[in-house]
Amino acid sequence: MSTGQLKNQLRLPGICLVLALGTLFLYWPVAHHEFVALDDNLYVTANPQVQAGLSWAGVKWAFQNTMASNWHPLTWLSHMADWQMFGPNPAGPHLVNVGFHIANVLLLFAWLNGATGAGWRSAGVAALFAWHPLHVESVAWVAERKDVLSAFFWLLALLAYTRYARGRDEWRVTSDQPAGPPATCHPSLLYLLVLFLFACGLMSKPMVVTLPFVLLLADFWPLGRMAKAECGMRNLKVLVVEKIPFLALAAAAGSVNFIAQKAGGATWSADALPLHIRLANALVSYVRYLSKTFWPADLAVIYPYQKHWPLWLVFTAAALLGFWSVTVVWRARQNPFLFFGWFYFVGTLVPAIGLVQVGPQAMADRYMYLPSIGLFVLLVWGVDALLAKQPRRKEIAALAGTAALGACLIIASLQLQYWQNSVKLFLHAVETTTDNYTADAYLGGALDNAGLADAALPFYAESVRLAPMFAISQWDLGMALLRKGRAGEAAEHLAVASRLTPGDAVIHCYYGKALAAAGKPDAAKAQFTEALRLKPGDTEAQAALAALLAAHPELK
């Protein structure tokens, strides 16, 4: 065997080894990170169903409930498996996330390399996906298991679909020959496998509903199925019809999750955020995502929602998006990777771009976990095309790629440090954003939990100042003041919290306690009574009412 042949044989395993070890090296510090006070309690640390471990009862609960305003049973089952294996130790679930991310990196490389045959360009895309700072949130946050898990099934589905698309043509051609069809898996079985993997992705995170659209993009490039048509439009129709079962699955999963989000109060009403505000934020957010992909600065766990973007900025964003869309359509035949990469990015972001607003954030790093692949393809293949006529294209590409990946590793490593604990995470968000009432509230809570109650008060107060109608902030500030013995001030904020969430028995109970401590027994009795009406048999409210009546027998 010649030296050249040996190098070719070792190239792909070598690339995979570098990708895997580089990603493991980058993310290994998460083994020493804590759970954070943002959904980790909901998904793991304060969830009795998850802490019961894997069981038949747990499986039924996972498939039947819409807790966390989503229907994602496989995500719940993965957290149950974590708890059964690792218990309350956060190192285990953190490293499981890293393991899924490494698997996704290798699957992305395998898919692109298999579909295009461009090993080094595929490696470049996979390395950007592995080490980009925007992906730190999806990997370092235990509650975002749904990101790495759904991406795992997404990439497996792309691999299976590529095998199906190519095998379908091969089977069709060779089955008419005297030797019979090829000795490979029948395309129908591969098609069913793709559907199954898509269903698994939907049961991990609903954002993967855009897979049918991406499969159609892949038919154009890199699979080239549209170019093989005897009649272009007729072939396009066949390919669209082929996606109908996927569209049906996506519609069903999307409907279930929309109902779950609406029932859980995660979606914002049209009165609070009219369509023109959501549309403006969506246009600006697309450009902000592009900016943070190519210049990943000031990354934060929460980006505050701005309801009034300047008109010039909204129109500029719309013009840029329109210009790029027209350009890639115009260049589609000459540079099909541009068309694929751009519309992959635009299309896969649609479920999370805020046209249906879920949660208080304007955008989120985690939403770019899958959409960024399109931009990475556009960038890597685009640079290669630009350098096509350069005499030293390989050296220039290697130098540029090394510099870009080195910068990604450094910035991602720095970003990862903020995920060590809740205080660092939310303090960084407060420092890198403005008027971030959500981050202020969570930072106050993190400081409170760390035993720094005095340090927490200013952040609670700032959150209330920025968003007086944010019930969580009013509750947090009221409780902090109550613990410090400032009952009168506490009652004012708990009164607002009780008006904003009138069905919460706990808030009514503690509002009553604040009123009792402030010397208002009549009003306190009314709150305890309301708490017991909302939650009959609540022992805390019963005890508080009994103590009040014992101290004030005239109220009986």
N, C-alpha and C positions, 0 to 999 in steps of 0.2 A: 504494500500500500504506500502510495506516495505521500509526501508531507502535505501537499495540497488537499488530497482526499481525507487525510486524517484531520486536518483543520476543519474541513466541511462537516465531518461527522461529529466533531466536538463543539462546533459553533452553537448549535441550538441548546444542548444541555448546559453549555457554559453561560449563555445568555440567561437561561432560566435560573441558574445558580446565583448569578449576580443580582438578578431582580429579587429573588427570594431573600437572600442574605442581606442585601441593602435595605429592603423593607423591614426585615426583622430587626436589624441594627437600629434603624430610625425609630421604630415604635417600641423597642424593648423597655424603655423607661415607664411605660404605662403599667408594668407589673407592680410598680410602687405607688400608683395613683389611688386615690380614694374614690368612692362613689360621690357624685355631685348632687347638690340639692336642686336639680332640675329634671324631673321625670324619673330619675333613678329610683326614687321612693315609690312612685306609681308602678314602675315595671318590676322592681326587685325588692328593695329594702323594707317596704311597708306593704307588701302584697302577700297576704296569707295563702292565696291560691298558688302563686309561684313558689313560695317557700315550702309548700307541701310536696314539691318534687313531682316527678313524672308518675302518673297513675291514670287509670281509666277515667276516674272522676275528673282529673285535671284535663284530660283530652276533651271530654265533653264540655267542660267549662270554657276551654280555649276556643272551641268552634261555635259556642252558643252566645258568648258575651261580646259586647262592643265597648269594653272598658278602654279608657284613653282615647275615646272618640274615633276608634278605628276597628275594623274587623281584620285582624291579622293573626290567625290561630298558630301558624308555624313559628311566628316570632315569640308568642307566649310559650310554646313548647320548648323552644331553644333556651329561654330563660329558666324554665323549670329544670331542664337538663343541667344547666349551669349550677343551679342551687343544689341539686342532688349530688353533683360531683364535687363542688367547691364550698358549699355552704355560704356563710356571710363574707368570705374572703374575696375582696374585689379583684385581686390579681387574676383569678381564674377567668371570669367573664371578660376582663380587659384583653387577656391574651387570646381568648377565643375570637374576639373581634379582629385582632391582628391576624390570626390564622385565616379567617375568612377573607380578609383584605389581600393577603398574600396569594390565596387561591384565586381571587378575582384578577389579580395582576397577571398570573400565569395563564388563566383562561383567556384574558384579553389578548395576550401575546399569541397564544395558540390559534385563536380565531382569526386575527388579522394576518398572521403569517400563513396560515392555511388557505385563507381566502385570496390573498394577494401574491404570495410568494416573495414578498419584500421583507426579508428577515430583519435587517437593521432598522428600517423605518418602523416596522411593527414593534421592535424592541424599544425604540424611542418613544412611541406612544404609550407603551406599557410602563416605561420608567416614569414618564410624566404623571401618569395615572397613579403610580405607586407612591411618588414622593411629593406631589404637589401640596402646598400648604392648605388649600381649600378643603382637602380631604381629611385633615386632622380631626375635625369635628365628628365625622361619620365613624372614624376608627376609634378615637379616644373616649367616646361617650358611650357608656354601656347601654343606655336607653335607645341609642341609635343602632342597635343590632339589626333593626329592620332594614337599614340601608345596605349593610354589607351582605346580609342574608338574601334580600331580594335581588341584589346585583349578581350574586352567585348563580341563582336560577336564570336570570336574564342572560348571562354570558353562556351558560350551558345551553340555553335555548338557541342562541345565535350559532353556536357550534353545531348543534343537531340540525338546525335549519339549513346551514351550509351543506352539510352532508346529504340532507334530503334533496335540496335543489339540484345538486350535481348528480346524485344517484338516480334521480327521477329521469333525467335525460339519458344517462347511461343505460338504465334498465329498459327505457323505451326503445333505444336503438338496438341493443344486443338481444332483446327478447324475440326479435323477428329473425334472428340468425339461427342456422341449424343447430349450433351448439347450445342454444337456449339462453335464458337470462343469466346475468352475472351472479356469482356465489356471494352476494352481499345481502345485507338486510333489505327487505322490501321497502320502497319509499313510503308506503302507507303506514308502516310501523314507525318509521322515523317521523312522519307527520304527526302521528298520535303522541310520540315522545315530546315533540316540540310543544304541542298543546298542553301536555301534562306539566312540563317545566314552566310554561307560562302560568298555569293555574297555581303552581307552587309559589311563583314569584308574586302573584296577586294575593296569596295568603300570607305573604311576608310583609309587603308594603304596597298600598294601592297605586303608588306613583308609577308602577311599571305598566299601567294600562296603555301606554303608548307603544308597546312592542309591535303590534300589527303595523303601525306606521313605519317603524324602523325596519321591519322585515321587507316592506315595500321599497324603502330606500336602498336596502342591501341588494334587492333584485336589480336595481339600476347600477349601483357600485357597492362592493367590489365583485358581485357575482355575475353582472353583465347579462342577466336573463332577459332584459327588455331588448337588448341589441340582437338577440338571437331570433327575434320574431320574423315570421314571414310577412306579417302585417302588424305594424307597431301597435296601433290602437286595439286591435283584437287581442294581441298578446297581453297588453296592459289590463284589459278586461278580465282575462283568465287569471292573471296574477292577483287582481283585486278580489275576484270571487274566491280564490284560494284562501284569502284572509278572513272570510266571513265568520267561520267558527271562532277565530281569535277576537274579532270585533264583538261577537255575542258574549264571549267570556268577559271581555273588558267592560261592556255595558252593564252586565250583571254585577260584577265586582264594584264598578263605579257607583252604581245605584245603592248597593248595600252600604258602602262607606260614606256616601253623601248623607244617607239617612242616619248613620251612626254619628257622624260629625255634627249634624244638626241637632240630634237628640242630646248629644253631650255638650251642646253650647259652644262648640269649637268654631262654627261658622259665624261670621259677623253679618248682621242684618243689612238689607239694602238701605234702611233708614240711617244706620250708623255710617255706612260706606257706600254712597251711591256709585253707580256704574262708572261715571266719568272719573271719579277719584281712583277707583280700582284700575281702570284702564290706564290712567296717567302713571300710577305706580308701577304697573306691569311694564310699560314702555321704558321707563327710567331704570327699572330693575334689570331688564335685559342688558342695557348698556353697563350698569354697575357690575353685573356678573362678568361681562367681557373684560371690564377694567380689572377686576380682582383676579381674573384668570391670568392676565398678562402682567399685572403689577399687584401681587398679593400683599397689600399693605392695609393696616388697621382692620384686621379680621376680628370679628367679635361674635360671641355666642348669640347675642340678640341685637338686631338692627331695628331701631324704633321706627314706627310707621309715621310717615310724614303725609298729612292729608292735603297739603297745598304746595305741590311742586311748582316752581316758576314756569310759566307758559313757554318761554323760550327754550327751557331745558326739555320739556315734554316734546315740543315740535322738533328739536334737534335730535332727540333720541329716535323719534318716529322716522325722521329723514335718514338717519344712519342705518337703521334696520331695513328700511325700504331700499336704500342704495345697495347694501350688501346682498339683499335678496335678489334684486334685479341682476346684479353683477354675476352671482353664482349661477343663475338660470342662463344668462347669456353665455357663460363659459362652460356650461354643463357638458357639452360634447368634447371640448378640448381638455378640460380638467374636471372629470366627473367626481373626483374626491372632494372638490370644493362644494359641490352641490350636496353630496352626502354629509360632509362634516357640518356645514352650516345649518341645514334643515334638521339634522339629527339634534344639534344643540337647541334650536328654536322649538322643535316639536316635543322633545322629551321634557322640556321645562314647562310646557303648558299646564299640566296639572298642579304645579306649585307656584305659578307666576302670580297668583293672587286675583285672577278674574272671579274665582270663588274664594273669598278670603277666609283662611283657616288660621286662627291665632292672631296675636297682636303684632307679629314681626312683619317688616316690609319685605324682607328677603332672608335667606339663611344659607350659610356655607354648605350645609348638608344636602341642600337641594341640587347642588352641582356634582354630586358623586357620579351619577351616570351621564348627565348632559355634557360634562366636560370632555368626555371621550370624543365627541364630534369636533370640538375645537382643537383637541390634540392631533387628531387625524388631519384636519385642515392645516394646522401649523407645520407638522412634520413633513407631510407630502408636499405642502406648498413650498417650503424651504428647498426641498429636493428638486422641485420643478424650477425654481428660480436659479438654482446653481447648476442646472443641467448643462449649460455651455461653458462653465468654468473649467479650466484645465486642472485645477486642484480641488475639485468639488468635494472629494472624500475628506481631505484634510480640513477644509473650511467647515464642512458639516460636522465633523468630529469635534472640532474646537468649539463651535457654537453650541452643539449639544451638550458637551461637557460643562461649559460655563452655565448653561440654563439649568441643567440637572443639579449642579453643585449649589447654585443659588436656591433652588427648590429645597434641597436637603437642609441647608442652613436655616432658611426661614421656617420650614416645617418643624425643625427641631426646636426653634425658639417658641413657635406657636404651641407646641406640645407641652411646654412647661406651664402654660396657663391652666392646663387641665389637671394639674396635680391635686387641686382641691377646690371647693366652692368659692372660698374667699378670693383666691387668685383669679379664678375664672370671671367672676362678676366684677371684681375691681378693674380688671383689664377692659371689660365691656364698658364700664362707666368712663374710664379714661380715654377710650378710643372713639366714643360716640358722644353725641350731645342730646340733652333732654330725653334721656333714656329711662323713663319712669319704671319700666319693668326690671331693668338691670339694677336700678337703685333699690327696688323692693327685695329682689333676690339677694343682693349684697347685704342689706340689712339683716335678712334672715340668716345668711351664712355667718355673719359676725355674731349674731345672737346665739346661734348654735355652738359657736366657738367660745362662748363665755364672755364675749365682749359687748355686753348690752349697751353700755354708754356710747361706744363707737357706732352701734347700729342705729341709734335714734336719729342722727342727722340724715341718714339715707332714707329711712322710713318717711321722715318729714319732707324730704325733697321729692320723693315719689308722690306723696299726697299733693304737694304743691303743683307738680306737673300734671297730674291726672286725678283730680278730686273725685271722679266717678269710678276710679279703679278700686273695686271692693277689697282686693287682697291687701293693698297698701293701707287702706283705712283700718282693716282688721289688724294688720301687723303693728301699726303705730298705736292703735288703741290698746292692744295686749301688752306692748312694751311699756306704755305709760301706766297701765294697771299694775304690772309687776313692780314698778318703781314707786307705787303708792300714790300716784297722781290720778286718783279716781275720777275727779270731775272732768279733766281733760280727756281721759280715756273714754268716758261715756259719750263725749261729743263725737269721737271718731267711730266708736262702735255703733252709735245711732245711725250714722251714714252707711256703715257696712250692712246693718240690718235692713235698711230701706232698699239698698241695692240688691241684696240677696234675701228676700223676705221668707223664703222657704228653708233657711238654714237654722236648725234648732240650736246648734252649738253657739252661733253668734248671738242669738236671743238670750241664751243662758248667761253668757259672759257679759253681755250688755246689762243684764239684770244684776250681776255681781258688781259691776262698776257703779250702777245706780244705787245699790244698797250701801256700798262703801262711801258714796258721795252724800249719803243722808237723804235719799229719796225712796223710801220703802214702798210707797204706793206704785210708783212707776216700776220699781224692781219686781214687785209681785206680778204686774201685768206681763213683763217679759218672761218670767219663769213659767207663767201659765201658758203663754204662747209657745214656749219651747216644748212643754209637755203635750200641747195639742199637736204640734208637728211631729214629735217623737214620744209617744206614750210609753211610760215605763222607764224613761231615761233617768238613771240613778243619780247623776250629777245634778240635774235640774231639780229632782225630787229633794235631794239633800239640801240644796241651796234654798229652796222654798221653805222647807221645814225649819231651817235655821233662821230664816227671815221671820216666819210666823212666831217662832219661839221668842225672838227678840222684840217683836211688835205684835203682841196678842190682839191688839185692837183691829188688826187686819183680817182676823179670822171671820 
